[in-house]
């Protein structure tokens, strides 16, 4: 068997990482397209608590928790971008040549999925996921069907088992990620303005 691809190495790293011991002072952060680099970042406790405090109390419903998660992930991404110089990350991998990228590491969907995985596990370790659990990494599109491969992370609603994709790749750094049903995402859905 040949050398594992960069993608396979990133996924293997995720599966082997002891997420139950993950803490904000040593968070793996993936960047430079398909985790060519994995940095370890220290998120200041005050900033993390400010960004995530709305999830400390149990939301009134799973739908409300998804809305709050989207907002929290946006805040976390803004905070982390200051640490990692990824604030100029442009939504979508292929828009980069159309706009200037200043001193920034552009993230692709694998980087975004890896980082979202870590942020959600940090929340879970703090007991801030009340209505959902973290699901698997999902893929869609294969060059054979004329669609480009794309990767994202899922969360699962505890009561119904319904799966939702959390996808921050479509938007510029700091914008709230899309959270939508796995079925809709698998159909090739993209935001209207994408």
Backbone as JSON, one array per atom type, in Angstrom:
{
  "sequence": "XXXXXXXXXXXXXXXXXXXXXXXXXXXXXXXXXXXXXXXXXXXXXXXXXXXXXXXXXXXXXXXXXXXXXXXXXXXXXXXXXXXXXXXXXXXXXXXXXXXXXXXXXXXXXXXXXXXXXXXXXXXXXXXXXXXXXXXXXXXXXXXXXXXXXXXXXXXXXXXXXXXXXXXXXXXXXXXXXXXXXXXXXXXXXXXXXX",
  "N": [[0.84, -1.18, 0.0], [0.51, 2.26, -0.77], [1.9, 5.48, 0.22], [0.0, 7.24, 2.68], [-2.44, 9.71, 1.78], [-2.42, 13.31, 2.18], [-4.93, 14.06, 3.11], [-5.89, 11.59, 4.17], [-4.05, 11.28, 6.24], [-4.7, 13.47, 7.86], [-7.33, 12.81, 8.67], [-6.83, 10.42, 10.01], [-5.27, 11.41, 12.13], [-7.24, 12.89, 13.45], [-8.96, 10.82, 14.29], [-7.35, 9.47, 16.07], [-6.74, 11.29, 18.02], [-6.88, 12.16, 21.45], [-9.68, 13.28, 22.31], [-11.16, 13.56, 24.62], [-9.5, 14.61, 26.5], [-8.89, 17.05, 25.56], [-8.08, 20.48, 25.77], [-8.42, 24.06, 26.21], [-5.95, 25.3, 26.29], [-4.2, 23.97, 24.65], [-4.82, 23.41, 21.75], [-5.17, 21.56, 18.83], [-4.72, 22.91, 15.6], [-5.64, 23.09, 12.32], [-4.25, 23.86, 9.15], [-3.37, 25.44, 5.98], [-4.31, 24.05, 3.72], [-5.72, 20.99, 3.6], [-4.64, 20.15, 6.03], [-1.83, 20.48, 5.95], [-0.26, 21.65, 7.74], [-0.25, 21.37, 11.24], [-0.87, 23.23, 13.85], [-0.39, 24.04, 17.33], [-2.49, 25.69, 19.42], [-3.1, 28.2, 21.93], [-5.9, 29.08, 23.49], [-7.07, 31.92, 25.01], [-8.57, 31.79, 28.21], [-10.47, 33.69, 29.1], [-11.4, 34.82, 26.7], [-12.41, 32.52, 25.39], [-14.47, 31.77, 27.21], [-16.14, 34.01, 27.07], [-16.94, 33.86, 24.39], [-18.37, 31.47, 24.34], [-20.28, 31.43, 26.32], [-23.09, 31.62, 26.02], [-23.98, 29.07, 25.67], [-23.87, 27.88, 28.1], [-26.13, 27.67, 29.7], [-28.93, 25.48, 29.36], [-30.32, 25.36, 26.18], [-33.66, 26.07, 24.94], [-34.56, 24.26, 23.05], [-33.59, 21.74, 20.61], [-33.34, 22.88, 18.11], [-32.92, 25.56, 18.77], [-30.46, 25.28, 20.05], [-28.85, 24.57, 17.85], [-28.91, 26.97, 16.4], [-27.65, 28.67, 18.24], [-25.18, 27.38, 18.4], [-24.14, 27.89, 15.86], [-23.72, 30.64, 16.01], [-21.9, 30.75, 18.16], [-19.74, 29.28, 17.09], [-18.97, 31.04, 15.1], [-18.04, 33.21, 16.65], [-15.91, 31.93, 17.97], [-14.28, 31.32, 15.8], [-13.51, 33.9, 14.94], [-12.03, 34.72, 17.16], [-9.97, 32.75, 17.21], [-8.83, 33.24, 14.73], [-7.39, 35.57, 15.14], [-5.26, 34.59, 16.56], [-4.09, 32.77, 14.82], [-3.68, 34.04, 12.41], [-5.55, 33.78, 10.34], [-7.6, 35.36, 9.54], [-8.18, 36.41, 7.07], [-9.12, 34.38, 5.56], [-10.86, 33.15, 2.85], [-14.17, 32.36, 1.98], [-14.89, 29.19, 0.58], [-12.76, 27.24, -1.42], [-11.83, 27.83, -3.95], [-12.04, 30.49, -4.61], [-9.94, 32.04, -4.13], [-8.04, 33.1, -6.02], [-9.47, 35.2, -6.99], [-9.68, 37.26, -5.2], [-7.74, 39.38, -3.01], [-5.47, 37.9, -0.68], [-4.28, 38.54, 2.35], [-1.39, 38.09, 4.13], [-2.23, 35.52, 5.13], [-3.3, 32.23, 5.98], [-4.93, 30.29, 3.87], [-7.82, 28.33, 4.28], [-9.01, 25.06, 3.55], [-11.82, 22.79, 2.99], [-11.22, 20.53, 4.49], [-9.42, 21.44, 6.44], [-11.16, 23.23, 7.75], [-13.13, 21.45, 8.7], [-11.65, 19.8, 10.44], [-10.86, 21.72, 12.37], [-13.36, 22.59, 13.32], [-14.24, 20.22, 14.44], [-12.51, 20.03, 16.65], [-13.26, 22.36, 18.12], [-15.95, 21.77, 18.73], [-15.63, 19.5, 20.31], [-14.29, 20.64, 22.47], [-16.38, 22.2, 23.52], [-18.16, 20.13, 24.16], [-16.69, 18.74, 26.11], [-16.88, 20.56, 28.14], [-19.47, 20.33, 28.87], [-21.35, 21.74, 27.37], [-22.86, 21.03, 25.21], [-26.05, 20.26, 24.88], [-28.32, 19.22, 23.59], [-27.34, 17.77, 21.51], [-24.95, 15.45, 20.07], [-21.58, 14.84, 18.99], [-21.04, 13.95, 15.68], [-20.02, 12.03, 12.82], [-17.42, 12.61, 10.36], [-18.35, 13.68, 7.19], [-18.7, 13.15, 3.63], [-19.07, 14.41, 0.33], [-19.67, 14.37, -3.2], [-17.76, 13.44, -5.95], [-15.18, 13.34, -8.27], [-15.88, 11.81, -10.43], [-18.64, 12.07, -10.71], [-18.85, 14.6, -11.65], [-18.81, 16.52, -9.68], [-17.17, 18.43, -7.19], [-15.16, 17.02, -4.62], [-16.14, 17.29, -1.2], [-15.99, 18.01, 2.28], [-17.26, 17.72, 5.61], [-18.41, 18.17, 9.03], [-20.58, 16.35, 11.24], [-23.33, 16.81, 13.53], [-25.43, 15.18, 15.9], [-28.77, 14.99, 16.7], [-29.88, 14.35, 19.88], [-32.43, 13.32, 20.75], [-33.89, 12.55, 18.44], [-32.09, 11.41, 16.68], [-31.51, 12.57, 14.31], [-29.33, 13.81, 11.79], [-27.12, 16.53, 11.37], [-25.26, 18.76, 9.39], [-22.4, 20.67, 10.05], [-21.01, 23.28, 8.59], [-18.49, 25.33, 7.79], [-17.03, 26.13, 5.65], [-18.07, 27.45, 3.41], [-18.12, 30.19, 3.84], [-16.49, 33.39, 4.48], [-13.84, 33.91, 6.87], [-14.91, 33.94, 10.22], [-17.62, 34.25, 9.75], [-20.89, 32.94, 10.51], [-21.18, 29.36, 10.59], [-22.87, 27.15, 8.29], [-25.62, 25.23, 9.31], [-27.28, 22.43, 8.63], [-29.61, 19.89, 7.49], [-28.29, 16.6, 7.06], [-29.16, 15.2, 4.81], [-30.03, 17.26, 3.08], [-27.61, 18.64, 2.71], [-26.04, 16.62, 1.52], [-27.27, 16.51, -0.93], [-26.01, 18.32, -2.5], [-26.28, 20.92, -1.8], [-25.71, 24.44, -1.62], [-25.04, 27.67, -0.17], [-27.26, 30.39, -1.05], [-25.87, 32.72, -1.86], [-23.4, 31.84, -2.61]],
  "CA": [[0.0, 0.0, 0.0], [1.31, 3.47, -0.91], [1.87, 6.48, 1.27], [-1.32, 7.86, 2.85], [-2.55, 11.08, 1.29], [-2.51, 14.34, 3.23], [-6.29, 13.94, 3.64], [-5.95, 10.4, 5.02], [-3.26, 11.56, 7.44], [-5.48, 14.39, 8.71], [-8.45, 12.07, 9.25], [-6.23, 9.49, 10.98], [-4.9, 12.22, 13.29], [-8.49, 13.18, 14.17], [-9.49, 9.6, 14.93], [-6.46, 9.03, 17.13], [-6.53, 12.33, 19.02], [-7.69, 11.92, 22.66], [-10.52, 14.48, 22.46], [-11.7, 13.67, 25.99], [-8.54, 15.4, 27.3], [-8.66, 18.31, 24.85], [-8.25, 21.67, 26.61], [-8.24, 25.28, 25.43], [-4.55, 25.77, 26.29], [-3.4, 23.19, 23.69], [-5.79, 22.97, 20.75], [-4.63, 21.38, 17.48], [-5.36, 23.76, 14.61], [-5.25, 22.61, 11.01], [-4.24, 24.91, 8.15], [-2.56, 25.32, 4.76], [-4.91, 23.08, 2.78], [-5.72, 19.57, 3.95], [-3.8, 19.94, 7.21], [-0.38, 20.39, 5.69], [0.36, 22.07, 9.0], [-1.11, 21.32, 12.42], [-0.28, 24.04, 14.92], [-1.05, 23.93, 18.63], [-2.79, 27.06, 19.85], [-3.57, 28.42, 23.29], [-7.02, 30.01, 23.47], [-7.22, 32.53, 26.34], [-9.79, 31.36, 28.89], [-11.45, 34.77, 29.13], [-11.99, 34.92, 25.36], [-13.22, 31.32, 25.17], [-15.68, 31.84, 28.03], [-17.0, 35.05, 26.51], [-17.48, 33.38, 23.12], [-19.21, 30.27, 24.47], [-21.14, 31.49, 27.51], [-24.52, 31.45, 25.73], [-24.31, 27.64, 25.71], [-23.75, 27.37, 29.47], [-27.49, 27.27, 30.1], [-29.57, 24.59, 28.38], [-31.26, 26.03, 25.27], [-35.04, 25.56, 25.07], [-34.83, 23.19, 22.07], [-32.44, 21.36, 19.76], [-33.26, 23.89, 17.05], [-32.28, 26.74, 19.37], [-29.06, 24.97, 20.26], [-28.15, 24.67, 16.57], [-28.75, 28.4, 16.09], [-26.62, 29.2, 19.14], [-23.9, 26.79, 17.99], [-23.67, 28.62, 14.69], [-23.22, 31.93, 16.5], [-20.71, 30.49, 18.97], [-18.65, 28.9, 16.2], [-18.54, 32.28, 14.46], [-17.23, 33.94, 17.63], [-14.67, 31.18, 18.19], [-13.43, 31.48, 14.62], [-12.95, 35.26, 14.98], [-11.03, 34.71, 18.22], [-8.85, 31.91, 16.78], [-8.18, 33.88, 13.58], [-6.41, 36.52, 15.65], [-4.1, 33.81, 17.02], [-3.51, 31.99, 13.72], [-3.58, 34.88, 11.2], [-6.42, 33.25, 9.29], [-8.75, 36.26, 9.43], [-8.47, 36.71, 5.67], [-9.57, 33.16, 4.88], [-12.01, 33.44, 1.99], [-15.09, 31.24, 1.85], [-14.69, 28.41, -0.63], [-11.34, 27.08, -1.72], [-11.44, 28.23, -5.3], [-12.24, 31.92, -4.83], [-8.73, 32.73, -3.68], [-7.39, 33.91, -7.06], [-10.33, 36.32, -7.36], [-9.59, 38.33, -4.21], [-6.44, 39.36, -2.34], [-5.36, 37.24, 0.61], [-3.18, 39.26, 2.96], [-0.75, 37.43, 5.27], [-3.19, 34.59, 5.69], [-3.29, 30.83, 5.56], [-6.25, 29.93, 3.36], [-8.28, 27.03, 4.76], [-9.94, 24.32, 2.7], [-12.88, 22.16, 3.77], [-10.63, 19.58, 5.45], [-8.95, 22.28, 7.56], [-12.34, 23.75, 8.46], [-13.77, 20.32, 9.39], [-10.75, 19.44, 11.53], [-10.94, 22.74, 13.42], [-14.7, 22.53, 13.9], [-14.22, 19.01, 15.27], [-11.85, 20.36, 17.92], [-14.07, 23.32, 18.87], [-17.13, 21.1, 19.26], [-15.21, 18.64, 21.42], [-14.05, 21.51, 23.63], [-17.71, 22.49, 24.08], [-18.69, 18.9, 24.74], [-15.94, 18.47, 27.34], [-17.35, 21.5, 29.16], [-20.9, 20.09, 29.12], [-22.13, 22.79, 26.72], [-23.75, 20.46, 24.19], [-27.16, 19.73, 25.67], [-29.3, 18.54, 22.74], [-26.65, 17.1, 20.41], [-23.64, 14.83, 20.25], [-20.76, 15.03, 17.81], [-21.15, 12.82, 14.76], [-18.89, 11.66, 11.99], [-17.05, 13.44, 9.22], [-19.06, 13.2, 6.0], [-18.15, 13.57, 2.35], [-19.95, 14.39, -0.84], [-19.03, 14.73, -4.47], [-16.61, 12.71, -6.47], [-14.92, 13.89, -9.6], [-16.56, 10.98, -11.43], [-20.0, 12.56, -10.95], [-18.7, 16.0, -12.04], [-18.89, 17.44, -8.55], [-15.9, 18.43, -6.49], [-15.27, 16.44, -3.28], [-16.31, 18.24, -0.11], [-15.99, 17.34, 3.59], [-17.78, 18.52, 6.73], [-18.63, 17.44, 10.27], [-21.99, 16.27, 11.63], [-23.8, 16.66, 14.9], [-26.61, 14.31, 15.92], [-29.77, 15.37, 17.69], [-30.0, 13.22, 20.81], [-33.77, 12.73, 20.86], [-34.41, 11.99, 17.19], [-31.04, 10.77, 15.89], [-31.34, 13.31, 13.05], [-27.97, 14.29, 11.59], [-26.98, 17.86, 10.81], [-23.91, 19.11, 9.0], [-21.88, 21.98, 10.46], [-20.1, 23.54, 7.47], [-18.03, 26.72, 7.79], [-16.19, 26.33, 4.48], [-18.69, 28.3, 2.4], [-18.08, 31.61, 4.19], [-15.25, 34.0, 4.93], [-13.5, 33.73, 8.28], [-15.72, 34.64, 11.21], [-19.07, 34.19, 9.46], [-21.48, 31.73, 11.11], [-21.26, 28.21, 9.7], [-24.18, 26.62, 7.94], [-26.01, 23.99, 9.98], [-28.44, 21.96, 7.88], [-29.75, 18.44, 7.54], [-27.33, 15.84, 6.26], [-29.77, 14.88, 3.52], [-29.99, 18.45, 2.24], [-26.21, 18.89, 2.38], [-25.6, 15.58, 0.58], [-27.87, 16.76, -2.24], [-25.18, 19.28, -3.22], [-26.71, 22.26, -1.39], [-24.77, 25.54, -1.32], [-25.78, 28.88, 0.19], [-27.71, 31.14, -2.22], [-24.9, 33.73, -2.28], [-22.09, 31.22, -2.79]],
  "C": [[0.89, 1.24, 0.0], [1.22, 4.36, 0.32], [0.45, 7.02, 1.43], [-1.32, 9.29, 2.33], [-2.6, 12.03, 2.48], [-3.89, 14.28, 3.9], [-6.39, 12.75, 4.59], [-5.17, 10.6, 6.31], [-4.03, 12.46, 8.41], [-6.62, 13.65, 9.41], [-7.93, 11.08, 10.3], [-5.84, 10.22, 12.27], [-6.15, 12.51, 14.13], [-8.99, 11.97, 14.94], [-8.63, 9.15, 16.11], [-6.32, 10.05, 18.26], [-7.42, 12.09, 20.24], [-8.55, 13.14, 23.01], [-11.07, 14.65, 23.87], [-10.75, 14.47, 26.9], [-8.22, 16.74, 26.65], [-8.97, 19.49, 25.77], [-7.88, 22.9, 25.81], [-6.79, 25.77, 25.39], [-3.66, 24.98, 25.33], [-4.33, 22.57, 22.65], [-5.1, 22.76, 19.4], [-5.43, 22.23, 16.49], [-4.77, 23.43, 13.25], [-5.29, 23.76, 10.0], [-3.35, 24.54, 6.97], [-3.02, 24.2, 3.83], [-4.67, 21.63, 3.21], [-4.71, 19.27, 5.06], [-2.33, 19.72, 6.88], [0.41, 20.84, 6.92], [-0.68, 21.91, 10.1], [-0.36, 22.05, 13.52], [-1.0, 23.72, 16.22], [-1.24, 25.34, 19.15], [-3.3, 27.08, 21.29], [-4.67, 29.48, 23.21], [-7.16, 30.61, 24.87], [-8.58, 32.2, 26.95], [-10.86, 32.44, 28.87], [-12.17, 34.9, 27.78], [-12.89, 33.72, 25.06], [-14.54, 31.39, 25.94], [-16.66, 32.88, 27.51], [-17.69, 34.56, 25.24], [-18.51, 32.28, 23.3], [-20.24, 30.34, 25.59], [-22.62, 31.28, 27.23], [-24.94, 29.98, 25.73], [-24.18, 27.05, 27.12], [-25.1, 26.92, 30.01], [-28.11, 26.43, 28.99], [-30.53, 25.38, 27.49], [-32.64, 25.36, 25.36], [-35.35, 24.42, 24.11], [-33.55, 22.86, 21.31], [-32.25, 22.38, 18.65], [-32.57, 25.16, 17.56], [-30.8, 26.48, 19.61], [-28.26, 25.05, 18.96], [-27.92, 26.13, 16.17], [-27.66, 29.02, 16.96], [-25.24, 28.66, 18.79], [-23.31, 27.54, 16.8], [-23.05, 29.96, 15.11], [-21.93, 31.75, 17.3], [-19.52, 30.13, 18.08], [-18.1, 30.11, 15.43], [-17.63, 33.07, 15.4], [-15.88, 33.26, 17.87], [-13.73, 31.37, 17.0], [-12.78, 32.86, 14.57], [-11.8, 35.3, 15.99], [-9.78, 33.93, 17.78], [-8.11, 32.54, 15.61], [-7.14, 34.9, 14.02], [-5.13, 35.81, 16.08], [-3.35, 33.2, 15.84], [-3.29, 32.77, 12.43], [-4.37, 34.3, 10.04], [-7.66, 34.13, 9.08], [-9.1, 36.64, 8.0], [-8.86, 35.48, 4.87], [-10.86, 33.47, 4.13], [-12.87, 32.19, 1.86], [-14.92, 30.52, 0.53], [-13.22, 28.37, -0.99], [-10.93, 27.75, -3.01], [-11.67, 29.7, -5.6], [-10.97, 32.71, -4.56], [-8.11, 33.59, -4.76], [-8.21, 35.14, -7.43], [-10.2, 37.5, -6.4], [-8.23, 38.25, -3.51], [-6.51, 38.62, -1.0], [-4.1, 37.8, 1.26], [-2.66, 38.5, 4.18], [-1.65, 36.38, 5.91], [-2.96, 33.19, 5.17], [-4.72, 30.49, 5.14], [-6.6, 28.52, 3.82], [-9.17, 26.37, 3.72], [-10.95, 23.6, 3.59], [-12.35, 21.14, 4.78], [-10.11, 20.33, 6.67], [-10.14, 22.73, 8.41], [-13.01, 22.64, 9.28], [-12.95, 19.91, 10.6], [-10.9, 20.43, 12.68], [-12.3, 22.74, 14.1], [-14.83, 21.32, 14.84], [-13.62, 19.32, 16.64], [-12.69, 21.32, 18.75], [-15.29, 22.64, 19.5], [-16.77, 20.15, 20.41], [-14.85, 19.46, 22.66], [-15.37, 21.85, 24.31], [-18.28, 21.27, 24.79], [-18.0, 18.57, 26.06], [-16.37, 19.38, 28.48], [-18.84, 21.33, 29.47], [-21.8, 21.12, 28.46], [-22.91, 22.32, 25.5], [-24.85, 19.73, 24.94], [-28.09, 18.84, 24.83], [-28.65, 17.69, 21.64], [-25.39, 16.39, 20.9], [-22.89, 14.98, 18.94], [-20.81, 13.76, 16.96], [-19.86, 12.59, 14.0], [-18.57, 12.75, 10.96], [-17.74, 12.84, 8.0], [-18.45, 13.82, 4.74], [-19.25, 13.58, 1.31], [-19.13, 14.75, -2.07], [-17.82, 13.89, -4.77], [-16.4, 13.21, -7.88], [-15.62, 13.09, -10.69], [-17.98, 11.46, -11.72], [-20.01, 14.07, -11.25], [-18.93, 16.98, -10.9], [-17.61, 17.31, -7.75], [-16.09, 17.83, -5.09], [-15.32, 17.53, -2.2], [-16.51, 17.46, 1.18], [-16.54, 18.28, 4.64], [-18.0, 17.59, 7.92], [-20.12, 17.41, 10.57], [-22.15, 16.35, 13.14], [-25.1, 15.88, 14.82], [-27.52, 14.77, 17.03], [-30.04, 14.17, 18.59], [-31.36, 12.55, 20.77], [-34.22, 12.02, 19.6], [-33.37, 11.19, 16.4], [-30.81, 11.46, 14.55], [-29.93, 13.88, 12.99], [-27.98, 15.64, 10.89], [-25.51, 18.11, 10.51], [-23.59, 20.51, 9.51], [-20.77, 22.3, 9.46], [-19.73, 25.01, 7.42], [-17.24, 27.08, 6.54], [-16.76, 27.34, 3.49], [-18.44, 29.79, 2.62], [-16.69, 32.08, 4.6], [-15.06, 33.79, 6.43], [-14.41, 34.57, 9.18], [-17.21, 34.68, 10.93], [-19.65, 32.92, 10.07], [-21.51, 30.57, 10.12], [-22.7, 27.85, 9.38], [-24.43, 25.36, 8.76], [-27.32, 23.56, 9.33], [-28.48, 20.45, 7.89], [-28.73, 17.77, 6.63], [-27.88, 15.55, 4.88], [-29.71, 16.08, 2.58], [-28.57, 18.74, 1.79], [-25.71, 17.9, 1.34], [-26.14, 15.8, -0.83], [-27.06, 17.73, -3.09], [-25.5, 20.72, -2.87], [-25.51, 23.2, -1.21], [-25.6, 26.75, -0.93], [-26.15, 29.67, -1.06], [-26.67, 32.12, -2.75], [-23.52, 33.16, -2.59], [-21.68, 31.21, -4.24]]
}
